[in-house]
Amino acid sequence: MILAKSAGFCYGVERAVKLARDTAGERGTCWMLGDIIHNSHVVEELDRLGVRRTDDPASLGAGDTVLIRSHGELRSVLEELEKRGAACVNATCPNVMRIQCLVAQAEAEGRRPVIIGEPHHPEVMGVASWCRQPLVFDGPEAARAWALADPGHREVPLTVVAQTTCIRSLFEASEKILKKLCTNVKIFDTICDATHKRQSEAAQIAAQVDVMVVVGDRKSANTKHLTEICNKRCSRVHQIEEADELSPDWFDGCSVAGLTAGASTPAGIIKEVYATMSEEIKAVEGSEESFEELLEKSFKTLNTGEKVTGIVTAVTPTEVQVDVGAKQAAYIKASELSDDPNVKPEDVVKVGDEIEAYIVRVNDVEGFAELSKKRLDTVKVWENIEQAVEEKTILEGIITEENKGGLVASVKGVRVFIPASQSGMPRGADLSTMVKQKVQLRITEVNRARRRVVGSIRSVQEEARKAAQAEVWANIEVGKHYTGTVKSMTSYGVFVDIGGVDGMVHISELSWSRIKTPAEVVSVGDTLDVYVISYDPEKRKISLGVKDRSINPWEKFMETYHVGDVASVKIVKLMTFGAFAEVVPGVDGLIHISQIADRRIDKPEDVLSEGQVVDAKIIAVDEEKQKISLSIRALLTPAVEEEPADDGEDAE
C-alpha cells in the first residue's frame, strides 16, 4: 500500500476546525453558516460540542456568535450580520481571503476580475461577491467563448485568479487562452500550494498502483478533483467517505494499492480506512508461495524516478557504491552527490552511512542502477520551501543581486525574488547596498512548476518591530532611559525610535540652550540617550527628553557669577523692549533697550543681531524669580549709575 503523505487536513481546514472547537469551548453554543468544512463527520462532532448549523443568516442577530466557514461567505451576508450585532468568528481560509482582496483591488484599479473555478461553489460565490462585475469561468472553453463573443472584450483589462482547489492544468489552459486573446491580463496563481502538492502526489501514486482509493466528503470539491486526477492515471479508482464503504473485491488481482484523501478529511478517518484496506488486502492474499518466490520478492524492484534508501559500501574518487537491497548494484556518480562541483565524495559520505537518493536509471541487463543524491536534495529543498509557505517559517538567505523589480536571494540554494516593496528598505532607496548581506525572510509564493519563489523581508521586520513595540509598552515607565535613533525631524522637535516605538522629543527638551530648529543640535540617524517624560498607552504617544536633569543651569550660574561681574553672552532673541542673551546654557538674561547703547536707540536690532556674542555686566539678580538684568551700556559709560529699567517685561 502507498499512502499519500499530504492526505488530510490542509492548513486552512485545520485552522477552521480549531477555531470552531475553541469558540465552542469558550462561548458554549454558537452557530455556523452552512458546513464550516465539507465533511459530515466533523460537522456532527462540532454539533455535539455546541456548534449549531443554519443556512439562514437572517435568523442570527445580537448575542449570537457566528462561525464563518473556511470557504468564506458572501460580502453582503457579513455586512448584514455586522448590522444585526452578531459576533463573527472568521474561519475563512487565509488563501481564500487573499483572493477576495485581489478581486476587490482589481475592481478598484478599474480592472475586471476573472475567477477560474466552479461557479456555484461557495468559495467562488463568496469571492465573486467582493466585486460588482466578476467573470466566472469553469474552464478554458468558457474563457475562449467570452473572449471571442465581442471584439471589445479583448481590450478589457483583466485580473485572473483561481479557486484554491482548481485543477492546475485547467487553470493553466484558461490562463493561456486569456493571455493569447486579450491584450491586458494580470495573472495571480492562487491555487493553494497544499492543494497542488496533494493533487501532484495523487497523480504520481495513481500511476504506480492497480487500485486507488480517495477518501473525502462527496460535497468536497477538492476530493472530487483528486478523484478526477486519479481516474486519468489509474483504471480502478474508488471515492469513499468512510471505511465501511470498502469492498474486498476491489483488491482482487492487485499487487499495489494507493490511498489519498481530500483536504477536509480528518486524520482519524484516514487511519481507519488505511487499517481496513490493509486487512482487506491480507484477506485476498491467500496463496502460498515457494521459498524461491519469497526470496525473489525480498529484493526491491527498482524503478526510475523512485526514492530509495541504502547503505554506503564503498567510496572512490569518482563514485559511491550503495547497497539498496535489490538485485542490481547501485552507485552514485561524484557529480550527482552535491551541487558543489569542488566537493569530494569522501567529504560527503563514508562507508556504513545510510543515504537517500533518486533512481536515475536502471539497467536490468547489466545489473546496475544509477542514483542521484543531488536531485533528491533539490526536491527536499523545494518541499521545505513549500512547507515554509504553509507554516510561515522564517528562513535565512544571502542577497545575491539587485534587479529591476527588487532583489534576488539564495535560500538553501533556491533563487528567491524579493519585490522592492518587500525589501524592508524605504521607497527609492539604493537596493544595491543589500547585495551580499545575510537576511531573514518569509516565503510568500511558490510555483515549483515555473521554479518561481517570492519572499518578503519586510514581513519579518514588521513582526520583529511589533514584538519590540509590545516589549517597550509592557515595560515603559517615567524616567526610564533608552538609547534611541533619530528617525525624522520637524520644526518643533524630533522623533526617536527607542526599539520599534517612536517617541517625541520637543525642541525645548533637546538642549538647555535656546535653539531655533532641531537641526542645530541633531541630525537624522543620530543616536541619542533619551528618557521618558510621559506616555499615553491608549493614544500610543511617548514624550521624551534629552536634557540632563541632574544639571541645574541656575545653580551653575549662581556658582559662577555675581552682581557686578562681566560675562560674555550670546544674543538669542530680540524684542521691542530689549534683547535676551544666554549667560550659561539654560539661563538667559535681559538687556533692556535702555542698557544696549550709550545713546538712545529706536529698536535693539539697530545695534544687536541674534547669534552675536557681546560682553555685558550683570546689574541685577532676582534669585526667587530666577531673573537676570544685563547691561552693555554700563561697560561703555562706567561713570553713569546703572539702574535697571522696569517696564513690566521679565527676563526668561
C-alpha positions as CSV (number, residue, x, y, z in Angstrom):
1,M,0.0,0.0,0.0
2,I,1.1,3.6,-0.8
3,L,-0.3,6.3,1.5
4,A,-0.1,9.9,0.3
5,K,2.0,11.9,2.7
6,S,-0.1,15.1,2.1
7,A,-3.5,13.4,2.6
8,G,-5.9,15.0,5.1
9,F,-6.5,18.4,6.6
10,C,-4.7,21.3,4.9
11,Y,-3.7,24.4,6.9
12,G,-6.9,26.3,6.2
13,V,-9.2,23.5,7.2
14,E,-7.2,22.7,10.3
15,R,-7.4,26.3,11.3
16,A,-11.2,26.5,10.7
17,V,-11.9,23.4,12.8
18,K,-9.6,24.6,15.6
19,L,-11.4,28.0,15.6
20,A,-14.7,26.2,15.8
21,R,-13.7,23.9,18.7
22,D,-12.1,26.8,20.6
23,T,-15.1,29.1,20.1
24,A,-17.5,26.3,21.3
25,G,-15.2,25.8,24.4
26,E,-15.1,29.5,25.2
27,R,-18.7,30.6,24.4
28,G,-20.8,27.4,24.6
29,T,-23.5,27.4,21.9
30,C,-22.6,29.2,18.7
31,W,-23.6,29.0,15.0
32,M,-22.0,28.1,11.7
33,L,-23.4,29.3,8.4
34,G,-23.5,26.2,6.3
35,D,-20.9,23.5,6.8
36,I,-17.7,25.0,8.2
37,I,-15.8,22.4,6.1
38,H,-17.2,19.8,3.7
39,N,-17.1,16.8,6.0
40,S,-20.2,15.5,7.7
41,H,-18.2,13.7,10.4
42,V,-16.6,17.0,11.5
43,V,-19.9,18.8,11.4
44,E,-21.5,16.1,13.6
45,E,-18.6,16.3,16.1
46,L,-19.0,20.1,16.3
47,D,-22.7,19.8,16.8
48,R,-22.0,17.7,19.9
49,L,-19.7,20.5,21.1
50,G,-22.5,23.0,20.8
51,V,-21.8,24.4,17.3
52,R,-25.2,24.5,15.6
53,R,-25.7,24.7,11.9
54,T,-28.0,27.1,9.9
55,D,-28.3,28.2,6.3
56,D,-30.4,31.3,7.2
57,P,-28.3,34.4,8.2
58,A,-31.5,36.3,8.8
59,S,-32.1,34.1,11.9
60,L,-29.0,35.4,13.6
61,G,-28.5,38.6,15.4
62,A,-27.3,40.4,18.5
63,G,-25.9,38.0,21.1
64,D,-25.2,35.2,18.6
65,T,-21.7,34.0,17.8
66,V,-21.4,33.1,14.1
67,L,-18.6,31.0,12.6
68,I,-17.8,31.9,9.0
69,R,-16.9,28.7,7.1
70,S,-13.4,28.0,5.6
71,H,-14.7,28.6,2.1
72,G,-15.7,32.2,3.0
73,E,-19.1,33.9,2.8
74,L,-20.9,36.5,0.7
75,R,-19.8,40.0,1.5
76,S,-23.5,41.1,1.8
77,V,-24.1,38.4,4.4
78,L,-21.1,39.5,6.5
79,E,-22.2,43.1,6.4
80,E,-25.8,42.1,7.4
81,L,-24.5,40.1,10.3
82,E,-22.5,43.1,11.5
83,K,-25.5,45.3,11.2
84,R,-27.6,42.9,13.3
85,G,-24.9,42.9,16.0
86,A,-23.8,39.3,15.6
87,A,-20.3,38.4,16.8
88,C,-18.5,36.8,13.8
89,V,-15.5,34.5,14.1
90,N,-13.9,34.4,10.7
91,A,-12.6,30.9,9.9
92,T,-12.2,31.8,6.2
93,C,-9.0,30.2,4.8
94,P,-6.3,32.8,4.6
95,N,-5.7,31.8,1.0
96,V,-9.4,32.5,0.2
97,M,-9.2,35.9,2.0
98,R,-6.2,36.8,-0.2
99,I,-8.3,36.1,-3.4
100,Q,-11.1,38.2,-2.0
101,C,-8.7,41.1,-1.6
102,L,-7.2,40.6,-5.1
103,V,-10.6,40.9,-6.8
104,A,-11.6,43.9,-4.7
105,Q,-8.3,45.6,-5.5
106,A,-8.6,44.7,-9.2
107,E,-12.0,46.4,-9.4
108,A,-10.6,49.5,-7.5
109,E,-7.9,49.7,-10.2
110,G,-10.5,49.7,-13.0
111,R,-9.8,46.0,-13.9
112,R,-12.4,43.3,-14.4
113,P,-11.9,40.3,-12.1
114,V,-11.9,36.8,-13.6
115,I,-12.3,33.7,-11.4
116,I,-11.4,30.3,-12.8
117,G,-13.4,27.7,-10.8
118,E,-16.8,26.2,-10.2
119,P,-19.4,29.0,-10.5
120,H,-21.8,27.5,-7.8
121,H,-19.1,26.5,-5.3
122,P,-19.4,28.6,-2.0
123,E,-15.8,29.7,-2.2
124,V,-16.2,31.1,-5.7
125,M,-19.6,32.7,-4.9
126,G,-18.0,34.3,-1.8
127,V,-15.0,35.6,-3.8
128,A,-17.3,37.0,-6.6
129,S,-19.3,39.0,-4.0
130,W,-16.2,41.2,-3.3
131,C,-16.6,42.9,-6.7
132,R,-19.5,44.1,-8.8
133,Q,-18.9,42.6,-12.2
134,P,-16.9,39.4,-11.9
135,L,-16.4,36.8,-14.7
136,V,-16.5,33.2,-13.6
137,F,-15.2,30.6,-16.0
138,D,-15.3,26.8,-15.3
139,G,-12.6,26.2,-17.7
140,P,-10.7,27.2,-20.9
141,E,-13.7,26.8,-23.2
142,A,-15.8,29.3,-21.2
143,A,-12.9,31.7,-21.2
144,R,-12.4,31.3,-25.0
145,A,-16.2,31.8,-25.6
146,W,-16.3,35.1,-23.7
147,A,-13.1,36.5,-25.3
148,L,-14.5,35.8,-28.8
149,A,-18.1,36.9,-28.1
150,D,-17.3,40.6,-28.5
151,P,-14.2,42.3,-30.1
152,G,-14.4,44.8,-27.3
153,H,-13.7,42.0,-24.7
154,R,-10.1,41.8,-26.0
155,E,-9.3,45.3,-24.7
156,V,-10.9,44.8,-21.2
157,P,-8.1,44.9,-18.5
158,L,-8.5,41.6,-16.7
159,T,-7.2,40.3,-13.3
160,V,-7.3,36.5,-13.3
161,V,-7.4,34.4,-10.1
162,A,-8.2,30.7,-9.4
163,Q,-10.4,28.8,-6.9
164,T,-7.9,27.5,-4.3
165,T,-8.8,23.8,-5.2
166,C,-8.9,24.4,-9.0
167,I,-7.1,21.7,-11.1
168,R,-3.8,23.2,-12.2
169,S,-4.0,22.0,-15.8
170,L,-7.5,23.6,-16.1
171,F,-6.3,26.9,-14.7
172,E,-3.1,27.0,-16.9
173,A,-5.2,26.2,-20.0
174,S,-7.6,29.0,-19.2
175,E,-4.7,31.4,-18.5
176,K,-3.0,30.6,-21.8
177,I,-6.2,31.4,-23.7
178,L,-6.8,34.7,-22.0
179,K,-3.2,35.8,-22.5
180,K,-3.4,34.9,-26.2
181,L,-6.8,36.5,-26.9
182,C,-6.8,39.6,-24.5
183,T,-4.3,42.5,-24.5
184,N,-4.2,43.4,-20.8
185,V,-4.2,40.5,-18.4
186,K,-2.8,40.1,-14.9
187,I,-2.5,36.6,-13.7
188,F,-2.4,35.6,-10.0
189,D,-1.8,31.9,-9.4
190,T,-4.0,31.4,-6.3
191,I,-4.3,27.7,-6.3
192,C,-3.4,26.6,-2.8
193,D,0.1,25.1,-2.6
194,A,-1.1,22.3,-0.4
195,T,-3.8,21.5,-2.9
196,H,-1.3,21.5,-5.8
197,K,1.0,19.3,-3.8
198,R,-1.9,16.9,-2.9
199,Q,-3.0,16.7,-6.5
200,S,0.5,16.1,-7.8
201,E,1.2,13.4,-5.3
202,A,-2.2,11.7,-6.0
203,A,-1.3,11.7,-9.7
204,Q,2.1,10.1,-9.1
205,I,0.7,7.4,-6.8
206,A,-2.2,6.6,-9.2
207,A,0.3,6.0,-12.0
208,Q,2.0,3.3,-9.8
209,V,-0.9,1.4,-8.4
210,D,-3.5,-1.1,-9.6
211,V,-6.3,0.4,-7.5
212,M,-6.7,3.9,-6.0
213,V,-8.9,4.9,-3.0
214,V,-9.8,8.5,-2.5
215,V,-11.3,9.4,0.9
216,G,-13.5,12.6,1.4
217,D,-16.9,14.0,1.6
218,R,-18.8,13.8,-1.7
219,K,-19.7,17.5,-1.4
220,S,-15.9,18.4,-1.2
221,A,-14.7,20.0,-4.5
222,N,-11.0,19.2,-3.8
223,T,-11.9,15.5,-3.1
224,K,-13.8,15.4,-6.4
225,H,-10.8,16.9,-8.2
226,L,-8.5,14.3,-6.7
227,T,-10.8,11.5,-8.0
228,E,-10.8,13.1,-11.5
229,I,-7.0,13.3,-11.5
230,C,-6.6,9.7,-10.3
231,N,-9.0,8.4,-13.0
232,K,-6.7,9.7,-15.6
233,R,-3.8,7.6,-14.3
234,C,-5.5,4.5,-12.9
235,S,-8.3,2.4,-14.3
236,R,-9.7,1.4,-10.8
237,V,-10.5,4.4,-8.6
238,H,-13.0,4.4,-5.8
239,Q,-14.1,7.5,-3.9
240,I,-15.5,6.8,-0.4
241,E,-16.4,8.8,2.8
242,E,-15.5,6.2,5.4
243,A,-14.0,2.7,5.9
244,D,-17.4,0.9,5.8
245,E,-17.7,1.5,2.1
246,L,-14.5,-0.5,1.3
247,S,-15.1,-3.8,-0.6
248,P,-12.6,-6.8,-0.7
249,D,-13.5,-7.3,-4.4
250,W,-11.7,-4.0,-5.2
251,F,-8.3,-5.6,-4.4
252,D,-8.6,-8.9,-6.3
253,G,-5.6,-9.3,-8.6
254,C,-3.9,-6.2,-7.3
255,S,-0.3,-6.0,-6.2
256,V,-0.1,-2.3,-5.2
257,A,-2.9,-0.1,-3.8
258,G,-2.9,3.6,-3.2
259,L,-4.7,5.9,-0.7
260,T,-5.2,9.6,-0.6
261,A,-7.7,12.0,1.0
262,G,-9.2,15.4,0.5
263,A,-8.3,18.5,2.5
264,S,-11.4,18.2,4.6
265,T,-10.9,14.6,5.7
266,P,-9.9,14.1,9.4
267,A,-6.8,12.0,10.2
268,G,-8.9,9.5,12.2
269,I,-11.0,8.5,9.2
270,I,-7.8,8.2,7.0
271,K,-6.2,5.9,9.6
272,E,-9.4,3.8,9.8
273,V,-9.5,3.4,6.0
274,Y,-5.8,2.6,5.9
275,A,-6.2,-0.1,8.6
276,T,-9.3,-1.6,6.9
277,M,-7.6,-1.6,3.5
278,S,-4.7,-3.5,5.0
279,E,-7.0,-6.1,6.3
280,E,-8.9,-6.4,3.1
281,I,-5.6,-6.8,1.1
282,K,-4.4,-9.5,3.5
283,A,-7.7,-11.3,3.1
284,V,-7.2,-11.7,-0.7
285,E,-3.5,-12.7,-0.4
286,G,-4.4,-16.4,0.3
287,S,-2.0,-18.2,-2.0
288,E,1.2,-19.9,-0.6
289,E,4.4,-19.0,-2.3
290,S,7.6,-21.1,-2.7
291,F,10.8,-20.2,-0.9
292,E,12.3,-19.2,-4.3
293,E,9.3,-16.9,-4.9
294,L,9.6,-15.3,-1.5
295,L,13.3,-14.9,-1.9
296,E,12.8,-13.2,-5.2
297,K,10.2,-10.8,-3.7
298,S,12.5,-10.0,-0.8
299,F,14.6,-8.0,-3.3
300,K,13.3,-4.5,-4.0
301,T,12.1,-3.7,-7.5
302,L,13.9,-0.5,-8.7
303,N,12.0,1.9,-10.9
304,T,13.4,5.1,-12.4
305,G,12.2,8.2,-10.6
306,E,11.6,6.5,-7.2
307,K,13.3,7.3,-4.0
308,V,15.5,4.7,-2.4
309,T,17.4,4.3,0.9
310,G,20.6,2.3,1.1
311,I,23.9,1.7,2.9
312,V,27.2,3.1,1.5
313,T,29.6,0.1,0.8
314,A,32.5,1.8,-0.9
315,V,33.7,5.4,-1.7
316,T,36.0,6.1,-4.6
317,P,37.2,9.4,-6.1
318,T,34.6,9.0,-8.9
319,E,31.6,7.3,-7.3
320,V,29.9,6.0,-4.2
321,Q,28.6,2.4,-4.2
322,V,25.4,1.7,-2.3
323,D,23.6,-1.4,-1.2
324,V,19.8,-0.8,-1.7
325,G,18.6,-4.3,-1.1
326,A,18.0,-5.0,-4.8
327,K,19.4,-7.5,-7.3
328,Q,21.1,-4.6,-9.1
329,A,24.3,-3.0,-7.9
330,A,23.6,0.7,-7.2
331,Y,26.1,3.6,-7.4
332,I,26.1,7.4,-7.3
333,K,28.5,9.4,-9.6
334,A,30.6,12.0,-7.8
335,S,28.8,14.7,-9.9
336,E,25.4,13.5,-8.5
337,L,26.4,13.8,-4.9
338,S,26.3,17.5,-4.4
339,D,25.6,20.9,-6.1
340,D,29.2,21.9,-5.2
341,P,31.4,20.8,-8.1
342,N,34.5,21.0,-6.0
343,V,33.3,18.7,-3.2
344,K,35.0,15.3,-2.9
345,P,32.9,12.1,-2.3
346,E,34.7,11.3,0.9
347,D,33.7,14.8,2.2
348,V,30.0,13.9,1.8
349,V,29.7,10.2,2.9
350,K,31.7,7.4,4.4
351,V,31.3,3.6,4.4
352,G,28.4,2.5,6.6
353,D,26.4,5.7,6.2
354,E,22.7,5.4,5.3
355,I,21.9,7.5,2.3
356,E,18.8,8.5,0.4
357,A,18.8,9.1,-3.4
358,Y,16.7,9.1,-6.5
359,I,16.9,6.3,-9.0
360,V,18.1,7.9,-12.2
361,R,18.5,4.8,-14.4
362,V,18.0,1.1,-14.1
363,N,19.8,-1.4,-16.4
364,D,18.5,-4.9,-15.7
365,V,20.6,-6.4,-18.4
366,E,23.9,-5.2,-17.0
367,G,22.6,-5.4,-13.4
368,F,23.2,-1.9,-12.1
369,A,21.2,1.2,-11.0
370,E,22.4,4.7,-11.2
371,L,21.3,7.0,-8.3
372,S,21.4,10.7,-7.6
373,K,21.6,12.3,-4.1
374,K,21.8,15.8,-5.6
375,R,18.4,15.6,-7.3
376,L,16.8,14.3,-4.1
377,D,18.4,17.1,-2.1
378,T,16.9,19.6,-4.6
379,V,13.4,18.1,-4.2
380,K,13.7,18.2,-0.4
381,V,14.7,21.8,-0.6
382,W,11.6,22.6,-2.7
383,E,9.5,20.6,-0.2
384,N,11.0,22.6,2.6
385,I,10.3,25.9,0.8
386,E,6.7,24.9,0.2
387,Q,6.3,23.9,3.8
388,A,7.8,27.2,4.8
389,V,5.0,29.0,3.0
390,E,2.3,27.0,4.8
391,E,3.9,27.3,8.2
392,K,5.1,30.9,7.6
393,T,8.6,29.9,8.7
394,I,11.4,32.5,8.9
395,L,14.3,31.5,6.6
396,E,17.8,32.8,6.2
397,G,19.3,33.8,2.8
398,I,22.0,35.8,1.1
399,I,21.2,38.7,-1.2
400,T,23.0,37.8,-4.5
401,E,21.8,40.5,-6.8
402,E,19.6,43.5,-7.5
403,N,17.3,43.6,-10.5
404,K,14.8,46.0,-11.9
405,G,11.9,44.9,-9.7
406,G,13.7,44.2,-6.4
407,L,16.3,41.8,-5.0
408,V,17.3,38.2,-5.5
409,A,18.3,36.0,-2.5
410,S,19.7,32.5,-2.4
411,V,17.8,30.4,0.2
412,K,19.1,26.8,0.6
413,G,20.3,27.0,-3.0
414,V,16.9,28.2,-4.3
415,R,16.6,31.5,-6.1
416,V,14.1,33.7,-4.3
417,F,12.8,37.0,-5.8
418,I,12.1,39.8,-3.3
419,P,10.0,42.7,-4.7
420,A,11.3,46.2,-3.9
421,S,8.2,46.8,-1.8
422,Q,9.1,43.7,0.4
423,S,12.8,44.5,0.7
424,G,12.3,46.4,4.0
425,M,14.1,49.4,2.5
426,P,12.4,52.9,2.1
427,R,10.9,53.6,-1.3
428,G,13.6,54.9,-3.7
429,A,16.4,53.6,-1.5
430,D,19.5,52.1,-3.2
431,L,18.9,48.4,-3.0
432,S,22.4,47.5,-4.2
433,T,23.6,48.2,-0.7
434,M,21.9,45.0,0.4
435,V,23.9,42.7,-2.0
436,K,25.9,40.1,-0.1
437,Q,24.0,40.8,3.1
438,K,22.6,37.9,5.1
439,V,18.8,38.5,5.6
440,Q,15.8,36.9,7.3
441,L,12.7,36.5,5.2
442,R,9.5,34.6,4.7
443,I,8.4,32.7,1.5
444,T,5.1,34.2,0.3
445,E,4.6,32.4,-3.0
446,V,5.9,29.2,-4.6
447,N,5.4,27.8,-8.1
448,R,7.6,24.8,-8.4
449,A,6.5,24.1,-12.0
450,R,7.8,27.5,-13.0
451,R,10.6,27.4,-10.5
452,R,9.4,30.8,-9.1
453,V,9.7,31.7,-5.4
454,V,8.8,35.0,-4.0
455,G,9.8,36.2,-0.5
456,S,9.4,39.1,1.9
457,I,12.0,40.7,4.2
458,R,9.5,43.4,5.3
459,S,7.1,40.9,6.9
460,V,9.8,39.6,9.2
461,Q,10.9,43.1,10.1
462,E,7.3,44.1,10.8
463,E,6.8,41.1,13.1
464,A,10.1,41.9,14.9
465,R,9.0,45.5,15.2
466,K,5.6,44.5,16.6
467,A,7.3,42.3,19.2
468,A,9.7,45.1,20.1
469,Q,6.8,47.5,20.4
470,A,5.0,45.1,22.7
471,E,8.2,44.8,24.8
472,V,8.5,48.6,25.1
473,W,4.9,49.2,26.1
474,A,5.0,46.4,28.6
475,N,8.0,47.8,30.4
476,I,7.9,51.6,29.9
477,E,7.9,53.9,32.9
478,V,8.5,57.6,33.5
479,G,12.2,58.3,33.9
480,K,13.4,55.2,32.1
481,H,16.4,55.7,29.8
482,Y,16.6,54.4,26.3
483,T,19.2,54.5,23.5
484,G,17.3,55.7,20.5
485,T,17.9,56.7,16.9
486,V,16.6,59.9,15.3
487,K,14.1,58.9,12.6
488,S,12.7,62.2,11.5
489,M,12.7,65.9,12.3
490,T,10.1,68.7,12.4
491,S,10.2,72.4,13.2
492,Y,9.0,71.6,16.8
493,G,11.1,68.5,17.6
494,V,12.4,65.1,16.6
495,F,11.0,61.6,16.6
496,V,13.3,59.0,18.1
497,D,13.0,55.2,17.7
498,I,13.5,53.6,21.1
499,G,13.1,50.0,19.9
500,G,10.2,49.7,17.5
501,V,8.3,52.6,19.0
502,D,8.8,56.3,18.1
503,G,8.8,58.9,20.9
504,M,8.7,62.7,20.5
505,V,11.5,65.0,21.9
506,H,10.2,68.5,21.9
507,I,12.6,71.2,20.7
508,S,12.6,72.6,24.3
509,E,13.9,69.3,25.6
510,L,16.7,68.9,23.1
511,S,19.1,71.4,24.7
512,W,19.4,73.8,27.7
513,S,20.4,76.5,25.2
514,R,17.8,78.3,23.2
515,I,17.7,76.8,19.6
516,K,15.5,77.7,16.6
517,T,15.4,74.3,14.9
518,P,16.3,70.8,16.0
519,A,18.9,70.7,13.1
520,E,21.2,72.9,15.2
521,V,21.9,70.1,17.6
522,V,20.9,66.7,16.0
523,S,20.6,65.0,12.6
524,V,18.5,62.1,11.3
525,G,20.3,58.9,12.1
526,D,22.0,60.3,15.3
527,T,22.0,58.1,18.4
528,L,20.6,59.8,21.5
529,D,20.3,58.9,25.2
530,V,16.7,59.8,26.0
531,Y,14.5,59.3,29.0
532,V,10.7,59.1,29.3
533,I,8.9,62.3,30.4
534,S,5.4,61.0,30.0
535,Y,3.4,58.4,27.9
536,D,-0.1,57.6,26.9
537,P,-0.7,53.8,26.1
538,E,-4.1,54.5,24.6
539,K,-3.0,57.1,22.2
540,R,0.3,55.4,21.7
541,K,2.3,58.6,22.4
542,I,5.5,59.0,24.3
543,S,7.2,62.3,25.3
544,L,11.0,62.0,25.6
545,G,13.7,64.3,27.0
546,V,17.4,64.6,26.2
547,K,18.5,67.4,28.6
548,D,20.4,66.2,31.6
549,R,18.1,67.0,34.5
550,S,20.9,66.3,37.1
551,I,22.4,69.6,35.9
552,N,20.7,72.7,37.2
553,P,21.7,75.7,35.0
554,W,20.6,78.3,37.5
555,E,22.8,76.8,40.2
556,K,25.7,76.7,37.8
557,F,25.0,80.4,37.1
558,M,24.9,81.3,40.8
559,E,28.1,79.4,41.4
560,T,29.9,81.2,38.5
561,Y,28.6,84.8,38.5
562,H,27.6,87.6,40.9
563,V,26.2,91.1,40.5
564,G,28.8,93.4,39.0
565,D,30.6,90.6,37.1
566,V,31.1,90.9,33.4
567,A,30.0,87.9,31.2
568,S,30.5,87.0,27.6
569,V,26.8,86.4,26.5
570,K,25.1,85.3,23.2
571,I,22.1,87.3,21.9
572,V,19.4,84.7,21.4
573,K,16.2,86.8,20.9
574,L,15.4,90.4,20.0
575,M,12.2,92.0,21.4
576,T,10.8,95.6,21.1
577,F,11.8,96.3,24.7
578,G,15.3,94.7,24.6
579,A,17.3,91.6,23.9
580,F,17.6,88.2,25.7
581,A,21.1,86.9,26.0
582,E,22.3,83.4,27.1
583,V,24.7,83.7,30.1
584,V,25.1,80.0,30.6
585,P,23.3,77.2,28.7
586,G,19.7,77.2,30.0
587,V,19.9,80.6,31.7
588,D,19.1,83.9,29.8
589,G,19.3,87.5,31.0
590,L,17.5,90.6,29.7
591,I,19.4,93.5,28.3
592,H,16.8,96.3,28.4
593,I,16.8,98.6,25.3
594,S,18.0,101.4,27.6
595,Q,21.0,99.3,28.5
596,I,22.1,98.4,25.0
597,A,24.0,101.6,24.0
598,D,25.2,104.8,25.4
599,R,22.7,106.7,23.3
600,R,19.0,106.4,22.6
601,I,18.1,103.8,20.0
602,D,14.8,103.1,18.4
603,K,15.0,99.3,18.4
604,P,17.5,96.6,19.6
605,E,18.3,95.3,16.1
606,D,19.8,98.8,15.3
607,V,22.8,97.6,17.4
608,L,22.5,93.9,18.0
609,S,21.8,90.7,16.0
610,E,20.8,87.2,17.0
611,G,23.8,84.9,17.5
612,Q,26.1,87.9,18.2
613,V,28.4,87.4,21.3
614,V,28.9,90.5,23.4
615,D,30.3,91.4,26.8
616,A,27.6,92.5,29.3
617,K,27.6,93.5,33.0
618,I,25.3,91.7,35.5
619,I,23.5,94.6,37.2
620,A,20.7,92.7,39.0
621,V,19.8,89.1,40.0
622,D,16.4,88.0,41.3
623,E,17.1,84.7,43.0
624,E,13.5,84.0,43.8
625,K,12.2,84.5,40.3
626,Q,15.5,83.4,38.7
627,K,15.8,86.5,36.6
628,I,18.9,88.4,35.5
629,S,19.3,92.0,34.2
630,L,22.3,92.8,32.0
631,S,23.8,96.0,30.7
632,I,26.2,96.7,27.8
633,R,25.9,100.4,28.4
634,A,27.4,100.0,31.9
635,L,30.7,98.9,30.2
636,L,30.6,101.9,27.8
637,T,29.9,104.7,30.4
638,P,31.2,103.4,33.7
639,A,30.6,106.7,35.4
640,V,26.9,106.5,34.9
641,E,25.0,104.8,37.7
642,E,23.0,101.9,36.1
643,E,19.5,101.3,37.2
644,P,17.7,98.5,35.5
645,A,14.5,99.8,33.9
646,D,11.2,98.2,35.0
647,D,8.8,98.3,32.1
648,G,6.9,95.2,33.2
649,E,8.7,92.8,30.9
650,D,10.5,89.8,32.5
651,A,13.8,88.1,31.6
652,E,13.4,84.4,30.9
